[in-house]
Amino acid sequence: SRMGLKQKLMQLDLISNLLFIPALTALFLAFSWAGTKYSWGSGPVIGPIIAFAVLMAAFIYNQKRRGDAAALPFRIMKRRSVIAGCIFIMCGNSTGNVLEYYLPTYYQVVRGYTPAKSGYMMLPIIIAGTIGALIHGFGTSATGYYAPFMLFASIIMPVAAGLITTIKINTSFAELITYTAFSGLAYGIGFSGPQNAVQTVLPVEDVPLGTSIMLFAQSFGPAVAIAIAQVLFVNQLSMNLSGLVSGLNGARIENSGLTQIVTSMPPAKAREALMAIDKSLIQTWYLVVGLACATMVGSLMIEWRSVKSRRD
């Protein structure tokens, strides 16, 4: 029987969307203002954070009330592999994104590379990430198991992130290529694990929903992590440059703004400023190390199920 308009609207779960989308908007608004436009303790930052908490609580209550008709049914969200996959992909994708967001700042400002050369310098991450994804694909096809690759990624991801925090003004070209490629490889090896997990453990009719939950986690993690990284970077930069530059703000912290600050200084001071910017980047990348370590929670929680024993 064909569904009427009312049934179709009921299936869409509009109330959940009307709670969830404004909740995320409020959170991102608070993060984009905090530490740049307004202080963390100010009303325009605390207000949206409270709004986010209230709307999210209402969203969760609505999901529970709707049961299987919910946008994110609890029976799926409660599955161990779904929770583990979300943790792994949120943290893992965030490490890659925060790193890729601030590497061009290092290349263009600290090293003085052109934007084009800075772009080429991202190739090792992309190439190694592709190789990592192929290793994961062939390995999972051969053994049937995705969990070992996620675990392996969780072990090498923090090591790669740790190596990147050792980058200085005079780090050699070979080291830059090796460290960033190592990071890309780790990311590539683990990346498809959560998708494989939901396709393996969920009943066939729930797989599309499980996959969309993973895609959401994959986007949500970096959106929050980059916002936090920006706040960290701005705060560390204003502390590290406090004796050298006055009146730093969000606009001056763009790559071009930082380059102008450095070029307008006498050589001795300019080197000090570059060292301060490098230090601020490293302090921001400590967040990447933390997130990379957190992927271990997901890879240890994931169920060891073979894709070859897929139950329909």
N, C-alpha and C positions, 0 to 999 in steps of 0.2 A: 504494500500500500504506500502511496505517495504521502510524504509528510506535508502538513500544512505549514504556513509561514510561522505560526506561533511555536510549533514543535522545533522548527529549524532554528529559531531565535533562542529557544531554551537550550538546544544542543550547543550553541556557540558560547554559552556561559559568559554573557556580556558583563554581568556584575563583577566577575573575577577580573576581567580586563579593565573595567572602570576603576578597580581598586589597585591593580598591579602596576599599570602603566604610570599613573600619577605617583605611586610610591617610588618607583625607580627614578622618575623625573626629579622628585624632591631630593633623593639621595645624591644624584649627580650634580644637582644645583648646589647643594651644600658643599660637596667636594670641590667644585670648581671655584667657589668663593672663598673657602677656608684657607687662611694663611696667605692669600694674595689680595683679594678685594676687602675682605673683613677678617677679623681675628677669630680663632676657633670658639672663643667664649661669647661671641656676639649673637644677638637675636637672629639676624638673617642667616646664620649658619645653624644654630641650635633649633630654630623653628622648623626648617625643612627636615632635619634629622628626626625630630619628634613626629612630624607628619608622616615620614617614611615608616617609623616604628608602628604607629597607629594603623595606617593603611595596610601594612604587611600582616599585622595581627588580624585585621578584618578579613584579609584575603585568605589566610590560613584557616580561619574559622569557617569561611564560606566553602572552602575546598572540603573540609571535614563534613559539613552539613550536606553537601551535594553527593557525597559518596562516589559511586562509580561514574556519575554524570559530570564530575568536576573536570576542569581543564587539566589539572594535575592530580589524578586519583591517588589517594593515600596508599592503596594496595600496590601501586607501582613505586611510589616514592619510598615505601618502607623496605623495598628489596635491597639486600646488602650490596649487590653489585651495582645498583643504580646510585646509591649513596656514595659508594667507593669511587665509581666512575666520575661522578660529579666533582668530588674532592680532587681527584687526580687531574681531571681536565681543566678545572678552574685554576688550580695552582700552576699546572704545567704550562698552559697557554699564557698565563699571566707572566711567567718567567720570560718566555720568548718575546712577548709584546713589550714589556718594560725595557728589556735589553735593547730591542730594535728601536725603541722610541728614543733612547738616550745615546746609543752608539754614534749616530750622526753628529750629535753635539760634541762628543769627544773628538771625532775625526775632523770636523770643520773648525771648531773653536780652538781646541788644545793642540791639534796637529797642524792646523792651517790648510787642510785639504780643501779642494773645490767641492761644491755639491755633487758634481759628476763623479769625482774620484771617491767621495764618501759613499755614493751609490754603488760603485763597483766593489767597495770594501764590504758590502752586505752580501755579496755573492757566496763567500764561503759558508755562511749560515744556510742560505737557500739550497746550495748544492749538497752540503752535508745532511741537511734535513731530508732531502729527497732520497739520499742513499739510506738514511736511517729508516724512512718509511718503507723502502724496498726490503730492507733486512727484516722489518717487522712482518711485512706481507708474506715473504717467502718462508720465514721461520714459522709463522702461524699456520701456513698451509702445510708445511712439512710435519710439524709436531702436533698441530691441533690446538695448542695452548697459547693464549695471548698474555696470561698473567706473568710468565717469566720475563717477557720483554718489557712490561710495565715496571717490574721490580728492578730490572737492569737499568732502565732509564732513570728511575728514582735514585739509584746509587751514583750514576755518572753525572746527572744533572747538577747536584750541589757541588761536585768537584769542578765541573766546567765553570759554574757561576763563581766559585771561589777563585779560580785562576783569573777570571775577568776582573775581579776586584783588585788584582795585583798590577793592573795596567797603569803605567806612569807616563809622563811626558815623553820619555825617551825609550819606551818599550819598542823592541825591534819589530820590523814588519812581519818577519816569520812568526814571531810569538802572537801578534795580533791575529794573523790568519789562522794559526793553530787553535788558539783559545776559542775564537768565535765559531770556527768549524766544529770543534768538539761540542760546543753548546748546541749547535744546530743538529748534530748527529744524535745527541741524547734526546732532544725534543722529538725528532723524527721517529726514533725507535719506539717511544711510548705513545705517541699521539693517537693512533687508531685503536688502541686497546679498549677504551671505554665503549666505543661504538660496537666493537666485536662482542664485548661483554653483554650489552643489552640485546643484541641480536641472538645471542646464545641462550641466555637465561630466561628471557621473557617469552610467554606464549605468543604465537605468530601474530595474533590480532593486536597485541600491545606493542609490537616492535616499532611501528611508526611513531607512537607517542614517546616511547623510551628514547628513540633516536633524537626526537625534537627536544627532549629534556637535556640531552647531552649537548646539542647545538646551542641551546640557551646558555648552559653552564660555560661553554667554550667562549661565548661572547661576553657574558656577564662578568666573569673573572677578570679579564683584562680591563674592562671598562672601569671597574672599581680600583684595580691595582695601579693603573696609569694615573688615576686621580690622586691616589695616596702618594705615588712616586713623585708627582708634580709638587705636592705640598712639601714632601721631604726635601726635594731638590731646592725649592725656593728658600725654605728655612735654613738649610745647610749653607746655601750660597750666600745668603745675607749675613750669616755668622762668619763664614770664612773670608768674605770680601769686606767685612765691616770697616777695617782699618784703611782699605784702599779705595773703596767706591761708596759714595753716599746716594741715597734715594733709589735703591733697587726696587723694581716692581715687576709684575708679570710681563709687561710689554718688553722691558729691557732684558728679560731673561730668555727671549727667543734667540736662536743661534746668531742672527744678524746683529741683534742688540749687544750680545756678549762680545762678538768679534769687534764691534765698534768701540766698546769699553776698553778692550785690550789694546787695540791699535792706537787709541788716543793717549796711551800712557807712555812715559819714558821707558826705554828697554829694561832697566833693572826692575821697575815696578811691574811691567808687563809680564815678566817671567813669574813674579810672585803671584800675580792675578791668575795666570794659567795654572799654576800649581794649586791655587785655591779652588779653581773650577774643577780640576782633575779630582781633588780631594772630595768635593761635593758630589761628583758623579759616583765615586767609589762608595761614599756613604749611602747614596740612593740605591746602588746595586747590592748593598747588604740585604735590601728587601727581596731582591731576586734570589739570593742564597737562602733566605728564610722560606720563600715560596717553594723553591726547588726541594728543600728538605721536607716540606709539608706534603709533597706528592707521595711520600713514603706511606702516609696514612692510607691513602687510596689504594696504592699497589699492594699493601699488606692485607687490606680488608677484602679485596676482590676475590670472588669465588674462583677456584681452579677448576674450570669446566672446559671440556674440549669442544671446539667448534664442530668437530666431526660427530659428536653425540647430540647434535641439535634436536631438541624435542619439539614437534609441532603440535 
